[in-house]
């Protein structure tokens, strides 16, 4: 059950993240926790219940929670593997991070190929900070002391010191559109751009 604090965080985000489709995500959290060897932040659980995985304004993808790499580029496991491959080693120290560090788990990816993760060093997942690895030609890590829901709200409202992403589409631009991945796929398969509602001549390519 979602806590009042986490429901309040999602409610605070909801004016800035609108969706025409209330779908949510059906997640077997005990199984997912066993596969990853850890629980997950309660605000993420609340977000999955309210929104699910999917796209934000064609600029950000909230990843599908999964426990193994299946070739799904929208899955948590695939992007986590990418992020961990770039994590600084003791021989490649990064300012602000001591190496070796606890592993990261990815929960989002931007249109600019930045990977957005949790730094999972704390035993309490609700205290995991958000970290962003920027792929603008070299690996840069930045940490933000807030949960994923509050992080998104601060990005949309511009309440961080600077844009955390390589692409500024979502930065300080207010209301964003969320499309659940199933609806996004359905529209693409029917030849419609999910973000404009217009016919898309490339839609449907790559789907079986």
C-alpha positions as CSV (number, residue, x, y, z in Angstrom):
1,X,0.0,0.0,0.0
2,X,1.3,3.4,-0.9
3,X,2.1,5.7,2.0
4,X,0.3,9.1,2.4
5,X,3.7,10.8,1.8
6,X,4.3,9.0,-1.5
7,X,0.7,9.6,-2.7
8,X,1.2,13.3,-1.8
9,X,4.4,13.4,-3.9
10,X,2.6,11.9,-6.9
11,X,-0.3,14.3,-6.4
12,X,2.2,17.2,-6.3
13,X,3.6,16.0,-9.6
14,X,0.2,15.4,-11.3
15,X,-0.6,19.0,-12.3
16,X,2.7,18.9,-14.3
17,X,2.4,15.4,-15.7
18,X,-0.9,14.9,-17.4
19,X,-2.2,11.8,-19.1
20,X,-5.3,11.0,-21.2
21,X,-5.0,7.3,-20.2
22,X,-5.1,6.0,-16.7
23,X,-3.4,2.6,-17.1
24,X,-0.8,2.1,-14.3
25,X,1.5,-0.9,-14.2
26,X,0.8,-4.3,-12.7
27,X,4.1,-5.2,-11.0
28,X,4.9,-8.2,-8.8
29,X,6.9,-6.3,-6.3
30,X,7.9,-9.2,-4.1
31,X,9.2,-11.0,-7.2
32,X,11.0,-7.9,-8.5
33,X,12.6,-7.4,-5.1
34,X,13.9,-11.0,-5.1
35,X,15.3,-10.7,-8.6
36,X,17.2,-7.4,-7.7
37,X,18.0,-8.3,-4.1
38,X,16.4,-5.1,-2.8
39,X,13.2,-3.4,-2.3
40,X,12.3,-0.3,-4.3
41,X,11.5,3.3,-3.3
42,X,7.9,3.7,-2.3
43,X,7.4,6.9,-4.4
44,X,8.4,4.8,-7.4
45,X,5.8,2.1,-6.4
46,X,3.2,4.9,-6.1
47,X,4.2,6.3,-9.5
48,X,3.9,2.9,-11.2
49,X,0.4,2.5,-9.7
50,X,-0.7,5.9,-10.9
51,X,1.1,6.2,-14.2
52,X,3.1,3.1,-15.0
53,X,6.0,3.0,-17.4
54,X,6.0,5.1,-20.5
55,X,7.1,8.3,-22.3
56,X,7.1,11.9,-21.2
57,X,6.7,14.5,-24.0
58,X,8.7,12.4,-26.4
59,X,11.8,13.3,-24.4
60,X,12.0,10.9,-21.5
61,X,11.1,7.2,-20.9
62,X,10.2,5.9,-17.5
63,X,11.6,2.4,-17.8
64,X,9.5,-0.8,-17.4
65,X,10.5,-2.6,-14.1
66,X,12.0,-5.9,-15.0
67,X,14.4,-8.4,-13.5
68,X,16.5,-9.6,-16.4
69,X,17.8,-8.3,-19.8
70,X,15.4,-9.6,-22.4
71,X,16.5,-7.3,-25.3
72,X,13.8,-4.8,-24.3
73,X,15.4,-1.3,-24.7
74,X,12.7,0.2,-22.5
75,X,13.5,-2.1,-19.6
76,X,15.2,-1.4,-16.3
77,X,17.7,-4.2,-16.6
78,X,19.1,-3.1,-20.0
79,X,19.7,0.5,-19.0
80,X,21.0,-0.5,-15.6
81,X,23.7,-2.6,-17.3
82,X,24.6,0.4,-19.5
83,X,24.9,2.7,-16.4
84,X,26.9,0.2,-14.4
85,X,29.3,-0.2,-17.3
86,X,30.1,3.5,-17.0
87,X,30.2,3.7,-13.2
88,X,33.6,5.2,-12.1
89,X,36.1,2.7,-10.9
90,X,38.8,3.3,-8.4
91,X,41.2,4.0,-11.3
92,X,38.8,6.6,-12.7
93,X,37.7,8.7,-9.8
94,X,34.9,11.2,-10.3
95,X,34.6,14.3,-8.2
96,X,31.9,13.9,-5.6
97,X,31.9,10.1,-5.7
98,X,34.2,7.7,-3.9
99,X,35.0,4.5,-5.7
100,X,34.0,1.7,-5.5
101,X,30.4,2.7,-4.9
102,X,27.2,0.7,-4.5
103,X,25.6,-0.3,-7.8
104,X,23.1,1.9,-9.5
105,X,19.6,0.9,-10.8
106,X,18.3,2.8,-13.8
107,X,14.7,4.0,-13.8
108,X,14.7,6.5,-16.8
109,X,16.4,7.5,-20.0
110,X,16.3,10.8,-21.9
111,X,16.0,11.5,-25.6
112,X,19.7,12.6,-25.3
113,X,20.6,9.1,-24.0
114,X,21.3,10.3,-20.4
115,X,20.5,7.4,-18.0
116,X,18.7,8.4,-14.8
117,X,19.3,6.1,-11.8
118,X,19.1,5.6,-8.1
119,X,22.3,5.3,-6.1
120,X,21.5,2.3,-4.0
121,X,24.0,2.5,-1.1
122,X,21.5,3.1,1.6
123,X,19.7,0.1,3.1
124,X,16.4,2.1,2.9
125,X,15.4,2.6,-0.7
126,X,13.4,5.7,0.2
127,X,16.7,7.4,1.0
128,X,18.3,6.6,-2.4
129,X,19.3,9.8,-4.2
130,X,18.8,10.2,-8.0
131,X,21.9,10.2,-10.1
132,X,22.2,11.1,-13.8
133,X,24.9,10.0,-16.2
134,X,25.2,12.3,-19.1
135,X,26.2,10.9,-22.5
136,X,27.4,14.1,-24.2
137,X,30.6,12.6,-25.4
138,X,32.0,11.5,-22.0
139,X,30.6,10.2,-18.7
140,X,29.5,12.8,-16.2
141,X,27.7,11.8,-13.0
142,X,25.5,14.2,-11.0
143,X,23.6,13.4,-7.8
144,X,20.3,14.9,-6.5
145,X,19.1,14.4,-3.0
146,X,15.5,13.6,-3.7
147,X,13.3,10.7,-4.9
148,X,12.4,10.1,-8.5
149,X,8.9,11.7,-8.3
150,X,10.2,14.9,-6.7
151,X,13.1,14.9,-9.1
152,X,10.7,14.9,-12.1
153,X,8.7,17.7,-10.5
154,X,11.8,19.8,-10.0
155,X,12.9,19.3,-13.5
156,X,9.6,20.3,-15.0
157,X,9.3,23.4,-12.7
158,X,13.0,24.3,-13.0
159,X,13.7,24.0,-9.2
160,X,17.2,22.6,-9.7
161,X,20.3,24.7,-10.0
162,X,20.6,23.7,-13.7
163,X,19.1,21.4,-16.2
164,X,20.3,17.9,-15.3
165,X,20.0,16.5,-18.8
166,X,21.9,16.9,-22.1
167,X,18.6,17.8,-23.8
168,X,16.6,20.7,-22.3
169,X,13.1,19.7,-23.7
170,X,11.7,19.1,-20.2
171,X,13.6,21.7,-18.3
172,X,11.5,24.4,-16.7
173,X,8.7,24.0,-19.3
174,X,5.9,23.2,-16.9
175,X,3.2,20.8,-17.9
176,X,4.3,17.6,-19.7
177,X,2.3,14.8,-21.4
178,X,2.6,11.2,-20.2
179,X,1.7,8.3,-22.5
180,X,1.8,4.7,-21.1
181,X,4.1,2.5,-23.1
182,X,1.2,0.2,-24.2
183,X,-0.8,3.1,-25.5
184,X,2.3,4.5,-27.1
185,X,2.9,1.2,-28.9
186,X,-0.8,0.9,-29.9
187,X,-0.8,4.4,-31.5
188,X,2.5,3.7,-33.4
189,X,1.2,0.4,-34.7
190,X,-2.0,2.2,-35.9
191,X,0.1,4.8,-37.8
192,X,-0.4,7.7,-35.4
193,X,2.3,9.8,-33.7
194,X,1.5,9.5,-30.0
195,X,2.7,13.0,-29.3
196,X,1.0,15.0,-32.1
197,X,-2.0,12.8,-32.8
198,X,-1.1,13.2,-36.5
199,X,-0.5,10.3,-39.0
200,X,3.1,9.2,-38.9
201,X,4.5,7.5,-42.0
202,X,7.2,5.8,-40.0
203,X,4.9,4.6,-37.3
204,X,4.6,0.8,-37.0
205,X,8.1,0.1,-38.2
206,X,9.9,-2.3,-36.0
207,X,6.7,-3.8,-34.4
208,X,5.5,-7.4,-35.1
